[in-house]
Amino acid sequence: MKHLNFSALIIAGALLMNLNSFSADTGIRNVRVKTKTVNVDDAKIAYRIYGRKEGTPIVLLSPLGSSMDDWDPAVVEGLAKYSQVVVFDNKGVGSSSGKTPTTIAEMAQDAITFINTLGYPKVNLLGFSMGGFIAQQIVETEPQKVDKLILVGTGPQGSEGLSEIGNKIASLGKITPEDQFLLLFAPSAHSRQLGKESFARIQSKKQDRDLPVSNEGFIAQLTAVLGWAQPDASAFKRANTVTNEVLIIGGQYDVFIPVVNPLKLYQALPNARLLLLPDAGHASVFQYPELFLQEAGYFLKN
């Protein structure tokens, strides 16, 4: 088993780093790009492309219940300074047609077909939460299609605590959308304030917003997530065969996918480095977009 060591593991609170110096004021402009569609099997997949054309593009894989405009624009526009960024709605989600798959494997295959249809020989992947499950499935299925992998707020198949996510979601209908969003952050006043700033950035786009995830699509996604939550004795062995470089990012107070799960991923993936952020929750990269972009930019370029 791989041992934790500081050549591959970064614990932000233990470094000479003041997280408060990473302001969330990233100067985002909510860059308007045209939403395009492409036929994938029996569906029209909606997508947008940001940033420069040269280099390996990075494809964003969304979390449960999210469509294209639910990504923090500070993250999307920041990544676009390094490479071309592709954001898309998988089948049956947001502005895409078709039926939402009920397994992570099907979602991964749809994403692979989408990437192939756009003509990319190789891509980088950024998977957040459920998107991280999809990214893992893609790199295990077609590792030659992926250069580097960034996994945020996610865990291996059979992640501890993931089977309880249905109960956690059931209580969300009683609170406001902003308060729902703030559950993705740590309980401290500082984390919640940065969460409010992220929520404001996401909601600042008023024109040409993507459609929200339908109830039918959400239930299908939740079914897929609960399927991923089931223990699989072969999961560690499969992950151990992945030779791609991986950056794993987790928040200390992630209540949806507890921090033990990014640690397990780090142990399983041979060429992984791990960034654990103190006073952060599930949406750690939305809380500290500048820190994330600094780490991701270095990882993708080197």
N, C-alpha and C positions, 0 to 999 in steps of 0.2 A: 504494500500500500504506500502511496506517495505521502511523504511527510510534509508538514507545513514548514515553509522556509521563506525568508524575506527576499530571496531572488525571484520568487514567483508570487508571493503573497504581500499585498499592501493593506495594512490596517490604517485608515486615514488618521484616526485619532492618535496613533503612535508615531506618526511622522512629524517632521518639523513643518507643519502645515496648519494654517489658521483657516478653517473652513469659512469663517465669517468674512474672510477677504474675498471670497468668490461671490460677487454680487450677482443677483438674478436679473439685473438690468442689462440685458444683452443687446439692446438696440434693435429688437426684432421689428419687422415692418409688415408682417403678414403678407409676404410676397404672393402676388396673385399669379398662378400658373393655370393653364387650361387643363380641365379634366378631360381625359381621353378615354376611349373604351377599345377593348380588343376582344375578339371571340376566343374563348377557351372552352373547348368541348361544346356544351349546350348552353353556355352562359356568356353574357357580355360583362367583362371585368373592367371596372372603373379604376383609373390610376392617374397619378400626376408625377411629373419629373421635374426636380429642382436642380439647379447648380450646373457646374461645369461638365463637359462631355468626356474629357480625357480621363484615363485611369479606370480602375475597376469600380463599377457602380455599387452602391450599398442599398439593399432592399430592406424596407422596414416591415416587420411582421407584428401586427397589432395585438393588444391584449383583449381579453374577454369583454364583450359589450362595446367595443370601440370601432369607429370608422375613421376615415382619413383625417378629419378635422379634430379628432380627439387627441392627436399628438400635440405636445407643446411646440409651438412654432419656434421657440428658442432652440430646441433640439434639432428640428428639421432644417431650419435656415442655417444654423451653425454647422451642421454636417455638410451642407451644400457648399461651404467654403473649401472643403477638402476633396469632395468628389461628387459625382452625380448621385442624387438621392431619389429613389423610387418608392412612392407610397401608394398602396392599393387597397381596395376592398376585395376580400376573397369572396367566393360564391355566396350569393344570398345576403350579403352584408352591405349596408349603406346604399350606394348607387349602383352596385353590381346586381345583375339578375341571377337567376338560378336558385337552386336549393342548397341551403347551408349544410355542409357535411356534419355528421354526428361523431366523427372520430378524428383524432389528431393526424393519423396516417393519411386519411382522405384529404384533409386540409393541406398537408405537406405536398401531396401529389398535385393538387390543384395549383399550389404556389410554384412548383417545379415547372408545370406545363405553362403557366403564365410567364415565367422567366425565359423559358425556351421560345415562346411565341414572340417575345420582344427581341429575340436574337442575341441575347447575352451569352457568350461562351462560359463566363465565370463571373460570380458576384461575391460581394461581402454581404453578410446578413446581420441585422440587428433585430433580435427577438425580445419583446417585452412581455413578461408574464406568460399568458397562453401562447403568444408569439414565440417565446423562448422554447416552449414544447415543440412547436412546429419547426423551428430552426434546428433543434436537435434531431428531429425525425428526418429532415432534409439532409443534414450532413451525414447521418448514418446510412441513408438510402443512396445518395449520390454525392459522395465526398468530393469527387472531381469537379463538381459544379460550383463548389464553395472555396473561396480563398481564405478569408478570415471570418470569425464569428464573434459577435458581441451578444452576451446573454444578460438580461437585466431583470431582477425581481422574479427569478424563475428557479426551477429545480428539476431533478431527474424524474423519470417515470416512477410513480409510487411515492412522490414527495410527502414528507411528514406534514400532517395538518391540512393537506389539500382536500381531503375527503369531506372536511367540515365547511367548505366554501359555500355550499348551498344554504346552510343554516345562517351563515354570516350575511349572505346576500338577501335572505328573506326579510331581515330587519331593516333594510335600507329604504323601503318604501315610506317609512314613517318620518324621514328627515329630508331636508332640502337638497337639491342637486349639489350645491356647494359643500354642504356638510358631508354628503356622500363622498365627494371627491377628497375632502380633507382626511378621510379615513385611510387614504393612501400615504399619509405622512405620519411622522412621529407625534406623540401627544404634547410635546413641548410648545410653548408659545412661539419660539423662534421657527420651528419646523412648520407649524400651522400658518404663520405669517407668509413664509415662502410658498406654502401650498396655495394660499389665497392669491398670491401674485401669479403663480402658474395658472390657476383657474381663470384669472382675468385675461391672461395672454391667450389662452385657448378660446375663451368666449368672445375675444375682441373682433374676430372675423364675423362680419354681418352679412356680406354678400357671397352668393354662390357656395354656401356651406353644404357639405356633404350631408346626405340623409342619415338620420340615426339608425341604429340597429333595431330591426323589428322584434316584436315579442317572439315570433316564431324562430327568427334567426338566433336570438339570445338563448332560447331554450336548447336549440341544437348545439350551440357553442358550449353551454354549460354541461350538456350530456357528454361532449367530447372531453372537456376538462375532467369531469368525474371519472371518465374512462381512463384518462392518464393517471389519475390518483390511485388506481388499483396497483398493488405491488406486482412487480415483475422480476423474477429471480435472475433473468438474463440482462436486465437493464445496465448494471455496472459493467458486465463483460462487453456489451455492445458499445458503451461509451468509451471503454478502454481502447477500442480499435480506432477511434477518431484521432487522426494525426494532425488535423488542422490546428492553427493557432487560435486560441479562444481567450477573450477577456470577459470575466464574470464579474458583475457588479450587484451587490446586495445591500440592503438597508438593515441596520441593527434592530429596528422595531417594526419589521414587516409582519403584519398580523395575518396576511393572506397566504404568503409562502414564507414561513419562518426561516431565519437566517441559517439554520442548520442545513437547509437544502442547497444553497449556493456552495457551502463548505463541502457537501457531498459531491457536487458536480466537480469542484476543484480536485477532489481526491480521485475522481474517476477519469477525468480527461487528462491525457499525458502532457499536452502542450498548453496548459491553461495558466493564466495568472488571475488573481482574485483581488478585487477592491471592495472592502467592506466599509460602509459609511456610517459613522456614529450619528445619533440624533436624526435618523432618516428612516423612512418606512418603505412601502412597496414602490412608490414612485420617486425613488432617490434621484434619478437623473433629471426629473422635472424640478426637484428641489434645488439641485446644484448643477444647472445646465453648463455653466462655464467650466467647472471642474470636470464634468463628464466630457465636454468637448476637448479639453486639454488632454485627458487620458485617451479618449477614442482617437483623436487626431494623431497622437504619437504612436498608438498601437497600429493604426491603419497604414501609416507612412513608413514604419520601420519593420 
